[in-house]
């Protein structure tokens, strides 16, 4: 089989995820740009009566979430070596950690909603939009991993390996965005 024919026979589905990640980066670039436009257009940021966000807990949670990229990269390596069980277990551990992160973030989100409203100020609006968009991406990633765990239970093949590559790429992007979001969120303390 020629190199071109072999390449054509390989599934290249992860390119679709790469394009999706690029569009999501654009979305978050717009949200972060809006955040800073509003911040520098407003005399008091956050407005009087709203405390700046906590620093320690969001940083710790983000560090924990970002660490799941290591687990997922190891899962991908295991799958490439044909070790389906090891890959499955690493993905499961990542899902548990990510679900814990999400649960803690939702608790913080609820606490913030009790303190100020998304409709009360430009700060509240962009703050909750930025965090909500990030949380939605975390949920999507967890759902994708759940689907992949279900599919990998039936065995490992080239298409499932491409799915794993795509999901790992997605999570690397979500984790980079998590760093951007937490940095933007905590910039109100500066």
C-alpha positions in Angstrom: 0.0 0.0 0.0 1.4 3.4 -1.0 2.0 6.1 1.7 -0.9 8.2 0.2 -3.3 5.2 0.2 -2.2 4.3 3.7 -2.8 7.9 4.9 -6.2 7.9 3.2 -7.2 4.7 5.0 -6.3 6.2 8.4 -9.1 8.0 10.3 -8.3 11.7 10.6 -11.3 12.7 12.7 -9.2 14.6 15.2 -8.9 17.5 12.7 -12.6 18.2 13.3 -11.9 18.6 17.0 -8.9 20.8 16.2 -11.2 23.1 14.2 -13.8 23.0 17.0 -11.1 24.0 19.5 -10.0 26.9 17.3 -13.6 28.2 17.3 -13.9 27.8 21.0 -10.6 29.7 21.5 -12.2 32.5 19.4 -15.2 32.5 21.6 -13.2 32.8 24.8 -10.9 35.4 23.2 -14.0 37.5 22.6 -15.2 36.9 26.2 -11.9 37.8 27.7 -11.6 40.8 25.4 -15.1 41.9 26.5 -14.1 41.4 30.2 -11.1 43.7 29.9 -12.9 46.3 27.7 -15.6 46.5 30.4 -13.0 46.5 33.2 -11.1 49.5 31.8 -14.3 51.3 30.8 -15.7 51.1 34.4 -14.4 53.3 37.2 -14.7 50.7 39.9 -14.0 47.0 39.1 -15.6 45.1 40.6 -18.3 47.6 41.5 -18.8 48.8 45.1 -20.5 46.2 47.2 -19.0 43.3 45.3 -15.9 41.7 46.9 -13.2 40.6 44.5 -13.1 36.9 43.9 -11.3 34.5 46.3 -7.8 33.6 45.1 -6.7 30.4 46.7 -9.6 28.0 46.0 -10.0 28.9 42.3 -6.2 28.5 41.8 -6.2 25.1 43.6 -9.2 23.9 41.7 -7.7 25.0 38.4 -4.4 23.2 39.2 -6.3 20.0 39.9 -8.3 20.3 36.6 -5.1 21.0 34.6 -3.5 17.9 36.1 -6.1 15.8 34.4 -4.3 16.6 31.1 -1.4 14.4 32.3 -3.8 11.5 33.1 -5.5 11.8 29.6 -2.1 12.0 27.8 -1.1 8.9 29.6 -4.4 7.3 28.7 -3.7 8.1 25.0 -0.2 6.6 25.3 -1.6 3.5 26.9 -4.2 3.2 24.1 -1.5 3.6 21.4 0.4 0.7 23.0 -2.8 -1.4 22.9 -3.3 -1.3 26.7 -7.1 -0.7 26.7 -7.6 -1.4 30.4 -4.9 1.0 31.5 -6.3 3.7 29.2 -9.9 3.1 30.4 -8.8 3.4 34.1 -6.8 6.6 33.5 -9.8 8.1 31.7 -12.1 7.1 34.6 -9.8 8.7 37.1 -9.7 11.9 35.0 -13.5 11.9 34.9 -13.8 11.5 38.7 -11.3 14.4 39.2 -13.1 16.6 36.6 -16.5 15.9 38.1 -15.2 16.9 41.6 -13.8 20.1 40.1 -17.1 20.8 38.4 -19.0 20.1 41.6 -16.8 22.5 43.6 -17.0 25.2 40.9 -20.8 25.0 40.8 -20.8 25.5 44.6 -18.6 28.6 44.2 -20.9 29.8 41.3 -23.9 29.5 43.6 -22.2 31.4 46.3 -21.3 34.2 43.9 -24.9 34.2 42.7 -26.1 34.7 46.3 -23.7 37.7 46.6 -24.3 39.5 43.3 -26.4 39.2 40.2 -25.5 38.8 36.5 -28.0 41.5 35.7 -26.8 43.9 38.4 -23.7 45.3 36.7 -21.3 44.9 33.7 -19.0 43.0 36.1 -21.7 40.5 37.1 -22.7 40.0 33.5 -19.3 39.2 32.1 -18.2 37.3 35.2 -21.0 34.9 35.1 -20.9 34.6 31.3 -17.2 33.8 31.3 -17.5 31.2 34.1 -20.7 29.7 32.8 -19.1 29.2 29.3 -16.2 27.5 30.9 -18.4 25.3 33.1 -20.4 24.3 30.0 -17.2 23.2 28.3 -16.2 21.1 31.4 -19.5 19.4 31.3 -19.2 18.7 27.6 -15.8 17.2 28.2 -17.0 14.9 31.0 -19.9 13.7 28.7 -17.5 13.0 25.9 -15.3 11.0 28.2 -18.3 9.1 29.5 -19.2 8.2 26.0 -15.6 7.1 25.3 -15.5 4.9 28.4 -18.6 3.2 27.2 -17.2 2.7 23.7 -13.8 1.5 25.0 -15.5 -1.2 27.1 -16.2 -2.9 23.8 -12.5 -2.9 22.8 -9.9 -0.6 21.2 -9.8 0.1 17.5 -8.5 2.8 15.3 -11.7 4.8 15.4 -11.8 4.8 19.2 -8.2 5.8 19.3 -9.0 8.8 17.1 -11.9 9.6 19.4 -9.5 9.4 22.4 -7.0 11.7 20.5 -9.8 14.2 19.8 -11.0 14.2 23.4 -7.5 14.5 24.8 -7.0 17.5 22.4 -10.3 19.0 23.6 -9.3 18.6 27.3 -5.9 20.2 26.7 -7.7 23.2 25.2 -10.3 23.3 28.0 -7.4 23.2 30.6 -5.6 26.1 28.8 -8.9 28.0 28.8 -9.3 27.2 32.5 -6.0 29.0 33.1 -7.1 32.0 31.0 -10.5 32.1 32.7 -9.1 31.9 36.3 -6.4 34.5 35.4 -9.1 36.8 34.0 -11.4 36.2 37.0 -8.6 36.9 39.5 -7.4 40.0 37.6 -10.1 41.9 39.5 -7.8 41.6 42.6 -5.0 43.5 40.9 
